[in-house]
């Protein structure tokens, strides 16, 4: 397995991703990325100063390829002088094969939903929802792989948002330790129960409190992490918490605003690749740019990595509780071939109302995939006519629409409110929810990473200035998919 090393930011390759015509003329990377809470979850890192997204990506999407276990740090930006292209800067390498480039480009396209079909749906939705067009909304951010989306949708269930963030971060930290030789000593042997019993350190940041009723299958305080892992997470938190008094650090996960403005991603010294070619990037050695704190966070674990873990170990190390067993079963199903993600994705390449029930039925056969998780995964796959409903939906309907819903009738209520936007009910609902969040917390693309965990139901109940407006339909025509 590939060992992770310190990332060399003085060596990189730039690959260009043309946005193309038809539907992409108004594409905005910031709006495409900062459109769903998934962008806040590790290993994604959005830098508000340079408006870039950084995260590790695998050099192959095929879990059977050796390249699948090799991750590279990729920085994605939309330069102001070439707004019709995205630039992918791949750090720590001098060259990429054509296959590796295509894999990276495919993962980026998936994250920001760049496809002919997605462009068509954005246009259709904006035709019936004027506010969506005004705000440039229509794409909902997702992960580079369906597996990552599926696991993260499981992490959204039955817990507070702060804990969801911590579980995702812990999984990425675990992946780093898995691949980093220097961390081998702190990686317990899953078969050694004595080692596992010693993993009892507690951290409020690492395992946010969740009401006991939400975790009926496990004791709420039963989760912990190794001291080594806890110290590393604490160090990361200190680095990225730029707003603390007396702390002076270089903004994390950024090439640095000064360097970016000076060189516009160093395009004066970098030959931008066409698709299928690669060009090395050699910055001025005098530019002593500090390494990003990303170096202390790994990629999201692959199915192979998770399938081999012990359930008790994973539950304790990452604070997953009962989710650990379900995640391992999902990973094992993928590795063994009983769950075919490629077939699922291909079947949803052109989502339609007619095949939704069939896809939902297939997902429900997976342990841990109830109605909420299934609806979220299918939303990630492009089905927008069903709204995943939970307590957050009930809160939103009460605060914005003065509806007192229950978990039993909330689905009926959202259909009554958003049915006129069919088949894009979820997009209309999410546009309204996201606008509500930004009225309460400010522009989410500018929120410091350390404040992501503040987006909680308790903070939503606090008195806000003004009132979130309901959406107004601009056309009575309902569009079929």
N, C-alpha and C positions, 0 to 999 in steps of 0.2 A: 504494500500500500504506500502511496506517495506520502512522504513526510513533509509537513509544512515548515517552511523556513521564513525568516524575516523577509518581508516583501521589498524588493529593490525597486524603488520608484525612479531610479536613474536609467532604467532599461524598460522600454515599453514599445508596443506596436499600436498603431491607430488604424481602425477599420471604420469605413463609412457605411452608414445605413441610409440610403435614399428613402425619403418618405413617399415619393411618388405623387401622382395626381389623384384627383377624385376623392374628396373626403379628407385629405390630409393637408389641404391648403391652409387650414386654420389650426393644425395640430400644435399643441403646446405641451412640452414635456412636463413642466411643473404641474399643469392641471391634470395630465394623464396619470402622473405618479401619485400626487397628493390628493387622491380622490376616494380612498378607502383606508381603514385602519391597518390593512395588510402592509402598507408602505412603512408603518412605524415598527413593524415586527422584524426582529433580527432574522437574517443578517443584512437587511436593507438599511442603508444610511443615506438620508437626504440631506444635502448641504444647502441651506437657504441663501448663503452669500453667493456662491458660484452657480446655484441652481443645477446641481449635478446629483446624480444617484450613483452611489458606490455600493458594490456588493460582490462577493465571490460568485463565479459561475463555473460550471464544470465544462471541460473541453469536449465532452461527448454527452449526448442525451441518452445514449444506449447503455443500460446498466450492465451489459455484458462486455463493453469495451473497456480496455485498460484506462483510456483517457477519462472515463466516467469518474474515476476516483481521484483525478487530478483537478484541483481548483485553481483559478487565477482571479486576481482582483481586477474587476472591470469598472471603469468610470464612464458613465453615460452622460452626455451633454448635448444641448442644442445651441450651437454657437449663433450669436446674433447676426453675423455676416453670412451664414449659410443656414437659414432657418428651415430650409426644405430637406435637411439631412440631420441625422443624429450621428455623433462621433463616439465610437467606443474605444477608449484607451485601455489597453490590456497591459498590466504591469508585470514586471519580473521576467520578461522574455524578449528575445530579439526577432522572433519569427513565429508565424502560425501557418499550419497547413490549410489548404482550401477547406478540408472537412472540418477542421477546428473552427475556422471562421464562420462557416455556415451554421455550425452548432451554436456558437455564441450569438449570432444574429437572430437565429430562430428563437432563442430564449428571450432575447430583448423584445422581439416582436410580440411574443406571447405576453410578456409582462404589461406592455402598454397597449395591447390589442391592436396591432397594426396588421390588418388583413382586408381584403376586398369586402368580405362579408361584414366585418366590424364597421368599416367605413360607411357601408350602406345603412347599417342600423343606427349609427350616430346621426346620419342625415335624416332618416325617417323620424327618429325620436325628436330631434330638434324642430322638425316641421310641425309637430303637434304640441310642443312645449316651448313656447317662446323664451321663457326664462332660462332654459337649458342652453339655447343658442346664445343668449346674451352673456351667460357666464362661461361659455365654452365647455359645457359639461356634456358627457355622453360616453366616456370611456371610464371603466372602473378597474383600477389597478389589481393585478393578480401576481402570482409567483411564476418563476421561469419553468416550473414543472407542475404537473397535475398532482404528483405525490406530495409536494410541499404544500399545495393548496389544501389537500385532503387532511393532512396532519394539522395544519393551522386552523382549519374549520373545526376540528375536534377540540383544539385548545380554546376555542371561543365559548364552549359550552360550560354552564354551571359554575362560573367563577367570575370574579371581578376582572376588569380590563388590565389592571396593574399586574395581576397574576398571570394573565395570558401573555403579556409582554415578557415577564420573567421566565416563563416556561420555554418560550421560543429562544430567548437569549441563552438559557441553560443548555438547550439542545445544541446550539451552535458552539458554545464553549466546550461542550463534551466532544464535539467533532474535532475541535482543535487539539484537545488533549489526546484524542484517539490517534491523531496523525503526527503529533509533535513529540520527538524523542525526549525532550527535556521535561515533558510532563508525564512520562511513563511511570515514574515512581508514585504518582498520585492517582493513578488509574487502578482502582481495586480489581481484583480477580473476581468475576461474578460468581465463581464456584466456591470462593473462600468466604464463608458466612461470618467468620470472625472479623475479616476486613470490613464487610458490609455493616456489621454491628457498630463499628467505630465511626461510621459516617453519620454523625449526629449534630454537626454544627448548624446553628440556626441563623438566619438573616432576614430581617424585615424586608429588605430590598429584594432578596432572592425569592422568598416565598411569601408574597403578600397574603394577608389574612382573608379567607373566604368564609362567609357564614357557614356554620356547621351543617345547616339544613341542605346546603348545596352539595355537600360531600358526604352523603349518607353511607357510602360504601367504605369510607376510610375515615379515621380520626383526623380532624382538621389540623392538628399539630404534629402529625406523624412524618412530615417531610423534612429533609435536610440536605446538606451538600458537604463535600469534603472541604477541609480548611484551605487547602491549596486553591481549589476552585473559587471559594468564597473570597479569598484575598485577591485573586485575579479579577473577579467581577467588581469588587470594591474599587480596585485600582482603575478599571475602565470607567466606572461611574464618576470617580474624582476627575478624570481627564476630560470627560465630555461635559461636566457640569460647569460650563464657562461662566455662568451667572453668579457663582459664589463670590462673596467679597474676599479680596485678598488673594484670589487665585488667578494667576496669569499663565495662560496656556495658549498654544496655537489651536485655532478651531479644529475640532476633530473631523475626520472623514472629508477633508478638503485639500486640494492642492495649494490652497492659500489664495486669498482674493487678490493680493498684490501681484503674485506670479500670473494668475489667470488674466488680470487686466493688462499686464505688460505684454503677454504673448498670445492672448486669445487661444489658450490651450497649446501654446508653443507652435502654432501652425506656421510661423516664420521659419522654424527649423525642422519641421516634421512633414514628411511626404505622406499625405493621406491616402490610404489604400482604397482601391476599388474592391468590390466584392470578389473574393477569390485570390487576392494578393495581399501582401503584408509589407509594411515599411517600418524599420526601426526608428525609435525616438531616442535621441541623445541630447539631453538638456545640458546647459552650461554647468560644468562641475562646480563653479563658484556658488551656484544656487544651492544652499544647504537646507533643503526642505526637510522638515521633520517627518518621520514616518507616521502615518495615520494610526490611530488607536485601533483601527480595523485589524492590525496585526495581532491583536490579542483576542480576536473573535474568529471562529471558524465558519465554514459554510454550513448550510442546513444539511443535516445528515441524510445520506442516501438510503434507499431500502436495504441494500446489502449491509451497511454499517449497523442499522437498527435491528435487522433480523437476527443478528448473532448475539444480541445482548440478553442478559438475564432480566426478567421482569422486575424483580425486587430491587436489583441494582439501579435500573433505569428510573423506577419510581422514586427512589430515595435521592439519587444524584440530581435529577432534574425537577423534583417536586411535582411529578405528573399524577401521582395517586393512581386511581383506577384506570386512567387513560393509558398508562404504560403498557399494560397487557394488550389493549386494543390497537395501539400503535405498532407494537411488535407483530401482532397477528396480521395487520395490514401489510407491513413490510415483508413478512414471510410469504404471504399470498402472492405478492408481486414477484419476489425472487423465485418462488417455486412455479410461477406461471399460471396459478389459478385465478389471479386478478390481472387482466390485460389492460394496462393503462392506455397503451397506444390505440387499441380497439375502441376504448371508451371515448378517447379524444376524437378519433376519426368519426365515430358515430355522431358526435356533437359538432362536427365542423360546420354544419348548416342547421342550427337548432330550429325546431318547429314544435308547435303545440301538440302535434300528433304523436311524436315519439318521446315526449317528456315523461309520461307515466311509465313507459318501458325502461327508460334510463333510471328513473327514481326507484323502480322495483329492483333493478340490478344493484344499485348502491345500498339499498336497505338490507341486502343479504350480507353486507359487510358488518361485522361486529362493531357496535358503537355508532352506527349511522342511523340516527333517528330522523324525524321530519325536519328539524332545524338544521342539522349538519348536512343532510341531503340537499335541502333547498339552497344552502350556501355554496356547496360544491357545484351544483347545477348552475347557479348564478355565475360562478367562476367560469363555467363552460359555455356561458352565453345565453342561458335561459332567463329572460328578464320578466316573464309574466307571473311568476310566483315570488312573493315576498317572504323571506325567512322571518318568522315572527317569534319574539321572546319578550321578556320583561321590558327591554329597551323600547320595543315597538309600542307597548302599552303606555309607557311613560310619554313617548312622543305624541301619541294620539291624544292623551289627556292635556298636555301642555299646549299643543298647537291647534288641535281640532276640538278640544273640550269634549272628548269622547271618553267615557268610563268603560274601558274594555276589560275583559278577563281573558285568561289563556284559552278558555273554551270558545269565545266568540270573536277574538281579535282578528282571525283570518277573514271572517265575514265583514268586519268593519273596514279592514284595509281594502278589500275588494270594492266596497261601497264608495270609498273615498278615491281610490286610484284606478278603478276599473276603466275610467274614461281614457286612460293613457295606454290601453291594451295595444299591442302585447309588450309594453314597456313599463308595466306597473312598478317594478322594482326600481328602475332608473328614476322615475318621478318621485317615488318615496325616498330614495337615497339622496337625490338632489336636495330635497326639503330637509332631511336629517342633517346632511353635511352643512347646509347653510345655517341650521340651528346651532350646530357645534361651533361654527366660526363666529356667530353672533355672541356666543358665550365665552369662547376662549381666544378669539382673534384668528387671523389667518393661520390655518394649521400647517401650511407649508413653511411658515416662519417660526413655528413653535420649537423651542429648544428640546433636544432629545430627552433631557432630564424631566421635562414636564409632561411627556406623553401619558404617564401613569395617572395624571390628574383628571383625565377624561373619564369620570365615574358618574354613576347615577346620583350619588350624594351631591356632587358639584353641579349637576344639571338642575337640581331642585332649588339652588340658590337663586335669589332674585336677579333678573337680568334687565338690562336697559332695553326698552322697546319690546317688540313682539315679532316673532318669526312669521313672515307672511306665508299664507297658503299659496300653492301654485295655481296659476290660471291657465286653463287650456286655451290654445289659440286656434284649434281646428276641431270640429266635431267628428271628423273622419277617423275611423279606427283602421289602423294598418295591420295587415296580416304579415306573418313572417314567411 
